[in-house]
Amino acid sequence: MLDGPQISYLYASDGKTLLASMYDENRRNITLDEVPQVMIDAILSAEDRNFYDHIGVDMRGIARAFIANTGAGDITQGASTVTQQFLRLALTYFAEHPQAIVEATEDTHARKLREARLAMAVEQQMSKDEILMRYLNLAYFGEGAYGIFAASQVYFGKKPMDLELHEAAMLAGIVKAPSQFSPASEGQLDIATERRDWVLDQMVDTGVITPEEAQEAK
């Protein structure tokens, strides 16, 4: 129910020779133990640094975003948790009619309150690791890459477990706005690189890497 469309593989009779792959969306679901810690650290530092502490809604994150946005005079940080983002993705993917998609994504106080309530309910039904795993498998990373496995393949030609720090930070930066932050989009490399560097700074701020590691990755 909560898994997006998958790639189907066609093999020869030897069971090893790949003849073709078919898909509506380039996605292959993986388990969380197939995702390196550096990727988990990058995505949580960028999207939800209090993920393992909150109940689906992060009041500290809301306060931090308010302060950052007020100081910048613009919206530079959001306050949606990974749980809320996963819920929004799931409601959109598995909607049975267009109005359900509108209700899941419209920018209204009613939707945000409903989403917060549902996010807290999700946290009662699913473990943190399951929520994170499903989020990483559902999220769109641009360039036709759905989920972290496809994103790692499309951008870097490798499995997620082989991602290096600078690569993980780049992918974590893309997911917020793939059309804006994809390094493969024409004329967007500088913007994508700035976003990657921002993610690295967040990782320093959360203490998962040192300033020296961030500088080397940049």
C-alpha positions in Angstrom: 0.0 0.0 0.0 2.8 2.4 0.8 5.3 1.2 -1.8 5.6 3.2 -5.1 5.9 1.5 -8.5 9.0 -0.6 -8.9 11.4 -1.5 -11.7 10.8 -5.0 -13.2 13.8 -6.9 -14.6 13.7 -9.5 -17.4 16.5 -12.0 -17.2 17.6 -14.8 -19.6 17.0 -18.4 -18.8 20.3 -18.5 -16.9 18.8 -16.2 -14.3 21.8 -13.9 -14.5 21.9 -12.2 -17.8 19.8 -9.0 -17.7 17.8 -8.6 -21.0 15.6 -5.6 -20.1 14.3 -3.4 -17.4 10.8 -1.9 -17.4 9.2 0.7 -15.2 6.7 3.5 -14.9 8.9 5.2 -12.3 12.6 4.5 -11.9 12.5 3.2 -8.4 13.9 0.2 -6.5 13.0 0.0 -2.9 15.7 -0.9 -0.4 15.9 -1.4 3.3 17.4 1.1 5.7 20.4 -1.1 6.4 21.3 -0.6 2.7 21.5 3.2 3.2 24.9 4.5 4.7 24.9 6.5 7.9 26.3 9.4 6.0 23.2 9.6 3.8 20.9 9.3 6.8 22.9 12.0 8.6 22.7 14.3 5.6 19.0 13.9 5.0 18.1 14.4 8.7 20.4 17.3 9.1 18.8 19.0 6.1 15.2 18.0 6.6 14.5 17.0 10.2 17.3 17.1 12.7 15.0 16.2 15.6 13.5 13.2 13.8 14.2 10.6 16.4 13.0 12.8 19.3 9.7 14.3 18.1 6.2 12.7 17.9 5.6 13.6 14.2 5.5 17.3 14.7 8.6 19.2 15.7 7.8 22.3 17.8 11.5 23.1 18.2 11.9 22.9 14.4 8.9 25.3 13.9 10.5 27.8 16.3 13.9 27.5 14.7 12.4 28.0 11.2 10.4 31.0 12.4 13.6 32.7 13.8 15.6 31.9 10.7 12.9 33.1 8.3 12.3 36.3 10.3 16.0 37.1 10.3 16.4 36.5 6.6 13.2 38.4 5.7 12.3 35.4 3.5 11.4 31.7 3.8 14.8 30.0 4.1 13.8 27.1 6.3 10.7 24.9 6.4 9.3 23.1 9.5 7.8 20.0 8.1 9.2 16.8 9.7 10.2 13.8 7.6 7.1 12.1 9.0 4.9 14.9 7.6 6.7 14.8 4.3 6.3 11.0 4.0 2.6 11.4 4.8 2.2 14.0 2.1 4.0 11.8 -0.4 1.9 8.8 0.5 -1.4 10.7 0.3 -0.4 12.1 -3.1 0.9 8.8 -4.5 -2.1 6.7 -3.5 -4.9 9.2 -3.9 -7.9 7.8 -5.6 -9.2 11.1 -7.0 -7.7 14.5 -7.9 -9.4 16.3 -5.0 -7.5 14.1 -2.6 -4.2 15.3 -4.1 -5.3 18.9 -3.7 -6.3 18.3 -0.1 -2.9 16.7 0.7 -0.8 19.6 -0.8 -2.9 22.8 -0.6 -1.3 25.6 1.4 -3.9 26.1 4.0 -4.0 26.1 7.8 -6.7 23.4 7.7 -4.4 21.1 5.7 -1.4 21.7 7.9 -3.4 21.0 11.1 -4.8 17.8 9.5 -1.4 16.8 8.4 0.1 17.3 11.8 -2.7 15.2 13.4 -2.2 12.4 10.9 1.6 12.6 11.3 1.3 12.0 15.0 -1.0 9.0 14.3 1.5 7.6 11.8 4.2 7.7 14.6 1.9 5.6 16.8 1.6 2.9 14.0 5.1 2.8 12.5 8.7 2.9 13.9 11.0 5.8 13.1 13.2 3.6 11.0 10.2 2.4 8.9 9.0 5.9 8.3 12.5 7.0 7.3 13.0 4.0 5.0 9.6 4.6 3.3 10.3 8.3 2.9 13.7 7.6 1.2 12.1 5.1 -1.1 9.2 7.4 -2.1 10.9 10.7 -2.4 11.6 12.2 -5.8 15.1 13.4 -6.5 14.7 14.8 -10.0 16.0 13.5 -13.4 13.4 10.7 -13.3 14.9 9.2 -10.1 12.4 8.0 -7.5 13.8 6.9 -4.2 17.3 6.9 -2.9 18.5 3.9 -4.8 17.6 5.4 -8.2 19.0 8.8 -7.2 22.3 7.3 -6.3 22.4 5.4 -9.6 21.3 8.4 -11.8 23.6 11.0 -10.3 26.6 9.0 -9.3 26.4 5.6 -10.9 26.7 3.7 -7.7 24.7 2.0 -5.0 23.6 4.1 -2.0 26.0 2.3 0.3 29.0 3.5 -1.7 28.0 7.2 -1.5 30.7 9.6 -0.2 30.0 12.6 2.0 29.8 15.2 -0.7 27.5 13.0 -2.8 25.2 12.3 0.1 25.0 16.0 0.9 24.2 16.8 -2.8 21.3 14.2 -2.8 20.0 15.5 0.5 19.9 19.0 -0.9 18.0 18.0 -4.0 14.9 16.4 -2.4 13.4 19.7 -1.1 13.0 21.1 -4.7 14.3 18.7 -7.4 13.7 21.1 -10.3 15.6 23.9 -8.5 18.5 21.9 -6.9 19.3 19.2 -9.4 22.9 19.6 -10.5 21.9 18.0 -13.9 19.4 20.7 -14.8 20.7 23.2 -17.3 22.3 26.2 -15.6 21.6 24.9 -12.1 25.0 23.5 -11.1 26.1 26.5 -9.1 22.7 26.6 -7.2 22.9 22.9 -6.6 26.4 23.2 -5.2 25.4 26.1 -2.9 22.6 23.9 -1.6 25.0 21.0 -1.1 27.3 23.2 0.9 24.3 24.4 3.0 23.6 20.7 3.8 27.2 20.2 4.8 27.0 23.2 7.1 23.8 21.8 8.7 25.7 18.5 9.2 28.4 20.4 11.1 25.7 22.2 13.1 24.2 18.9 14.2 27.6 17.5 15.0 27.7 14.5 12.7 30.7 15.8 10.8 33.5 18.2 11.7 34.1 21.6 10.0 37.3 20.2 8.4 35.3 17.3 6.9 32.7 19.7 5.5 35.4 21.9 4.0 37.1 18.9 2.3 33.8 17.8 0.9 33.1 21.2 -0.4 
